[in-house]
Amino acid sequence: MSTVRSLLKGKVAVVTGSGQGIGKAIAVAFAAEGAKVITNSRKPGTAGGDAGVTAEDIKKAGGDAIPVFADVSTFQDAEKIIEAAVSNFGRIDILVNNAGADAPKMIWNMGEEEWNLCVNSLLKGAFNCSKFACGYMRDQNWGRIINNTSTAWLGTIGHVNYGAAKAGIVGLTRAIAREMGRYGVTCNAFTPFAAPRMTDNEAVKAGLKKRFEAGLITRAQYEEGINMPPPEGVVPLIVYLASNKASDINGQVFHAEAGKIGLYSEPQLIRVIYKHYENEGLFNYGELETFIPRMLSGIYSNPAPAQKK
């Protein structure tokens, strides 16, 4: 590969959901840095590209890649993806959990099918692949797990399934980081601001317009949603986090977009009220009616106040 560098030379990477969009951009960048790559999509022949197309593009450029068609939400398929790395390339060093699906509906219209599709592909899929990768990474005392989350974990409108799954990924990331860090394995997450497959389509844009017209999002949020930068802007951060250089960065959530990298704050208690319950009893409702508004004063406003009729 004429453009191969060496930041990831000798590493073996799995990038789920790498048939197109952000996943493909990451897989191609890993190969350009010397990694051998397992590309993945649920099935071949997907409109816009699949794991086979990405692997062929990598090989045409002189890199090494093998496609695996498998569904990350299925335990056995997730194992198949990780085992493909080990059986073909001898190890698994880097896992990017990028695969997922969205099924947007307001909560009162959402059924179990939409909930399961989203949560299983995103949160369960990230767990499934991480579970099988962590055994190998623990034994070799080196590994990088990088999870695609979303600003939806901060709160979202129109797809509570997606927001819940992405928030779960943040929790999963922090837990894996603490379990695996002693073995030289880091786990971090990123919120991409780019045009992935699931948002770069007319149906999603129409949904954003509907939310804007209903007053659920601002004009700025609407315009951001329909004018996202290309997925390549996310790549530099992910390559860095996958490298030896990022060995002490663990359990963090980053924001990534073209020309902008951010770090989310660590959750912490910001105000506390105390009562010596053994001597004074538990808080009563009258006390809370007084104390809770004081606790919130100056730092809180209702993100969705009830509309006046």
HUBEL-V629575 format. One record per backbone hydrogen bond with DSSP energy under -0.5 kcal/mol. CO is the residue of the C=O (numbers start at 1). NH is the residue of the N-H. If there is no record, write none. Layout:
co;nh
CO;NH
CO;NH
This chain:
co;nh
1;4
6;9
8;11
11;36
12;93
12;94
13;38
14;16
14;96
15;18
15;40
20;23
20;24
21;25
22;26
23;27
24;28
25;29
26;30
27;31
28;32
29;33
30;33
30;35
31;34
32;5
33;8
34;10
36;13
37;39
37;66
38;15
39;68
40;18
41;70
43;46
46;49
50;54
51;55
52;56
53;57
54;58
55;59
56;60
57;61
58;63
59;62
64;37
66;39
68;41
68;70
70;72
71;74
73;75
74;78
75;79
76;80
77;81
78;82
79;83
80;84
81;85
82;85
82;86
83;87
84;88
85;89
85;91
86;90
93;144
94;14
95;97
95;146
96;16
96;98
97;148
105;160
106;109
106;110
107;110
111;115
112;116
113;117
114;118
115;119
116;120
117;121
118;122
119;123
119;124
120;125
122;126
123;127
124;128
125;129
126;130
127;131
128;132
129;133
130;134
131;135
132;136
133;137
134;138
135;139
136;140
137;141
137;142
138;141
143;186
144;95
145;188
146;97
147;149
147;190
149;192
150;153
151;154
152;155
158;105
159;163
160;164
161;165
162;166
163;167
164;168
165;169
166;170
167;171
168;172
169;173
170;174
171;175
172;176
173;177
174;178
175;179
176;180
177;181
180;183
180;185
181;184
184;143
186;145
187;251
188;147
189;254
190;149
190;192
191;256
192;194
194;196
196;199
196;200
199;201
201;205
202;206
203;207
204;208
205;209
206;210
207;211
208;212
209;213
210;214
211;216
211;217
212;215
218;222
219;223
220;224
221;225
222;226
223;227
224;227
229;195
230;233
231;234
231;235
232;235
232;236
234;237
234;238
235;239
236;240
237;241
238;242
240;243
243;246
244;247
246;249
248;250
252;189
252;254
253;264
254;191
255;262
256;193
257;260
260;257
262;255
275;277
276;279
276;280
277;281
284;288
285;289
286;290
287;290
287;291
288;292
290;294
291;295
292;296
293;297
296;299
296;300
302;305
